[in-house]
């Protein structure tokens, strides 16, 4: 008994000691000096961009080139200083690549965004508070498709540069802007081509910043303060087609298992036997940054994942939103089979979509599917090539530090933490240029905003938008804090 007691006391001592050593990783900075942004005028600038229906459709035949050209012309008219000072290239007819030459030869900064938006779901138009392409400013918000994803970020970057040029600012290092036109349908003709062009020019940025995370308010359990979620990586993607063959015939004489039955069992096995969880992929860095800001009991758990990791994984697996952060997710999305209620199907088909956690690959997911289905009557094939997860960017270097300092200076009281981006962004096409690729838009996101992403009543607060502009101004002013050394060869990008 004495030995057991001594062991428990020793364990408790280790747990407490590790917890006390896990001190805050939040950088201490002074609030940024006031940046004068005319919020009303800036809102009008974004509203004008929203009126162009730059929609990316799955069917290329629906692409409206005139809308993209109209947006190009509008941006040129809206930002005259920028278009006089920066070199503009039109890539693949509709993407925009800008270069703002710096005074020195230090590695450049690359800011990304995209000009295209997702369609409005047919039949939902009447549910919008304001017309989705009206560019209306009402009730303190800018309403319209693209405010959140991603014209708000693009136009805020341009506003920040226009403001800096008006103040006579000259960047110490080159700034490159790359705004794709087809991010919502993979970025193959926009971001991928621009990344390849930069690689051919041996461009190796000190920092790449794209959309992804945001400033979360009331969305991180146990944390009252806003949390700036800076994406270190994004998940990969693959869709797998499962097919089962049947003999057909009349339903009055069914076989032991019809094609639909065979396929249903295969899909059920995939759902009930998911890919194992992994807290190390990107969440360990989130815990390290947020843990010290939490009450002591929770802090003790996060500081001792070597012991409590299985418990944390079990808890996170219980809710879809947190489950998606710690494992490759399995989502059956299509199921087809049969043409008549009394006719046995000759073929049944299902599609299962996987979002792949860093550490896994398309090939490891396919092997998991084959091993889990384990049925010779089910054929397993992929739809398209899919893509592996992105590399995980560091959370302890100058690039991340610049982002953290800019957030803390622009939005005092906001905590900064690395996160994993669950969706796909254009950033993945630029990971061959540098290890310092981050995904964050300085936009406040509250619980009632979540359904607006790709949904109805997309909007952005006028004052929140002004805060975004201030952030980009601070980021561009703070670039001297980055290392002056080249980051690495850019020749691998776009391959």
LOPASE-285336 format. One record per residue (C-alpha): x, y, z. Coordinates in steps of 0.25 Angstrom, whole numbers, plus 5000, padded with zeros to 4 digits. Example, Ala and Ser with C-alpha at 12.3 -4.5 7.8 and 13.67 -1.06 7.14 Angstrom:
504949825031
505549965029
This chain:
500050005000
501150095003
501850074990
500550104983
500350234991
501750274988
501550244973
500250324972
500950444979
502150434970
501150434958
500350554963
501650624965
502050594951
500750644946
500750774954
502250804950
501950784935
500750874936
501450984943
502550984933
501551004922
501551154922
500851244913
501251254898
500551384896
501451494891
501351624899
501251744890
500751884891
499451914884
499751964870
499752114867
498452164862
498252134847
497252224841
496252144832
495052214827
494152094830
492952144822
493752174809
494452034811
493151964812
492652034799
493951984792
493651834796
492151854793
492551894778
493451764777
492251674782
491351724770
492151644760
491651504759
493051434759
492451294761
493251164759
492351054755
492650904754
492150914739
493251004732
492151044721
491551134732
492751214734
492451364731
493751424727
493151564726
492951564741
494351544744
494851644734
493851744740
494451714754
495851734748
495451874743
494751914756
495951884764
496851964755
495852084756
495652064771
497152054775
497952154765
499152174774
499352024775
499252004760
500252114757
501252054767
501151904766
501351824754
500151744750
500051614742
498851544737
499051394738
498151294731
497351404726
496651434740
497551414751
498351544756
499851544761
500351674766
501851704770
502151824779
503651834778
504351854792
505651934795
506451814798
506751674794
506151604806
505151484803
503851544799
502451524806
501351464798
499951494801
498851404794
497351414792
496351374781
495351454773
494351344770
493151304779
492251184780
490851184774
489551224781
488751094783
487551094774
486251124782
486951194793
487051334787
485751384795
486451344808
487551454807
487351574815
487951654803
488151614789
489451524789
490051604778
489451734781
490651784789
489751844800
490151914812
489151904823
488951894838
490451904840
490851794830
491351774816
490451674810
490751574799
491351454793
492851464795
492951554807
493451444816
494051354805
494851424800
494651554793
494651614807
496151574809
496551614795
495951754795
496451774810
497951744805
497751844793
497151954802
498351934812
499351954801
498652074795
498652134809
500052114811
500452164797
499652294801
500452304813
501752294805
502152154811
503252074803
503351924807
504651884811
504451744804
503651714792
502151684794
501451584784
499951574783
499351454776
497851454774
497351324767
496051314759
495751164761
496051134776
494651084778
494850974767
496250934771
497151054766
497750974755
497751084745
497951204755
498851174768
499551054762
499951134750
500451254758
501151164768
501951104756
502251234750
502851284764
503651154765
504251174751
504651314756
505351254768
504351324778
504551264792
503651354801
503851374816
502351364818
501151324810
499851354816
498451304810
497051294815
496751184826
496651214840
495951344846
495751404860
494851314867
493851374877
493051284886
493451164878
494651104886
494051024898
494651074911
495251204905
494551334907
495551414900
495551424884
496451324878
497251354865
497351214859
498551214849
498551094840
499851024840
499350914830
498150874822
497550734821
497650654808
496450604800
496050474793
494750414789
494650264787
493550194779
493050064784
492349974774
491549844776
491049754765
489749674766
489049564757
487749644755
486449584754
485049584761
485049624775
484149504779
485449414778
486549494785
487949444787
488549444801
489149584799
488649674788
489649774782
489049884791
489249794803
490649764800
490949914798
490249954810
491049864819
492349914813
491950064815
491550024830
492849964832
493550094828
492750174837
492850094849
494350064847
494950204844
496350234842
497050244856
497150384863
498450454864
498650574873
500050604868
499650644854
499450794857
498550794870
499750774879
500250914875
498850964878
498850904892
500250964895
499751104891
498351094898
498651004909
499351104918
498151204917
497151104922
496751074936
497750984944
497050854943
496950864928
498350924927
498850794934
498150704924
498750784912
500150784918
500150634920
499550574907
500550464909
499650414920
498250474916
498350474901
497450354900
496350424908
496550554900
496350474887
495150404892
494450534897
494850604883
494350484875
492950504881
492550634874
492750644858
493450784859
494550734868
494550594862
494950654849
496150714855
496850594860
496550484849
496350464835
494850474833
493950374826
492750434819
491850344810
491250454801
490550374790
489850244789
489150194776
488550054773
487250004767
486250054757
484949984762
484349934775
484149794770
485449784762
486749734768
487849834764
488949784755
489949894761
490049984773
490950094775
491450184787
492350294788
493150324801
493850454803
495150454812
495750584818
497150534821
497950574833
499450614832
500250484834
499350404825
499350404810
498350374799
499050234798
498850204813
497450234812
497150144800
497850034808
496950064820
495750054811
496249924805
496549864818
495249904825
494349874814
495049734812
493949684802
494349634789
492949664784
493249814786
494149884776
494950004781
495350114772
495750264773
494950384767
496050464762
497450474768
497150534781
498250614788
499050584800
499050674813
499950794812
501250794820
501150854834
501750994835
502551034848
501951104860
503251154866
503951234855
503951374850
502851364841
501851314851
502351414861
502051524852
500651474850
500451464865
501051594868
500151664857
498851594863
499151634877
499551774873
498351794864
497351724873
497751734888
497351624897
497251524886
497951394888
498751324876
498751184874
499151084862
498051004856
497750904845
496950954833
495950854830
495550904816
496450924804
497151054800
498051114789
499151114799
499450964796
499950994782
501051084788
501650994799
502750954790
503251104790
503451114806
503151034818
502551164824
501151154818
500051204827
498451214826
497851324833
496851434830
496751544841
495251534841
494351514854
493551384853
492451364863
491451244865
490351304856
491351324845
491751184843
490451144834
490851274825
492151204820
491651154806
490251184811
489151284811
489251424816
490751434815
491251564821
492351644828
492251744839
492651884834
493551904846
494051764846
494451794831
495251914836
495951834846
496451744835
497051854827
497751904840
498351764841
498851764827
499451904829
500151854842
500651724835
501251804824
501951904833
502451794842
503151714831
504551754835
504451664847
504551544837
505851484834
506651544823
507151414818
506551334807
505651224811
505951114801
505851084787
504551104780
504851014768
503950904774
502650974774
501550944764
502150814760
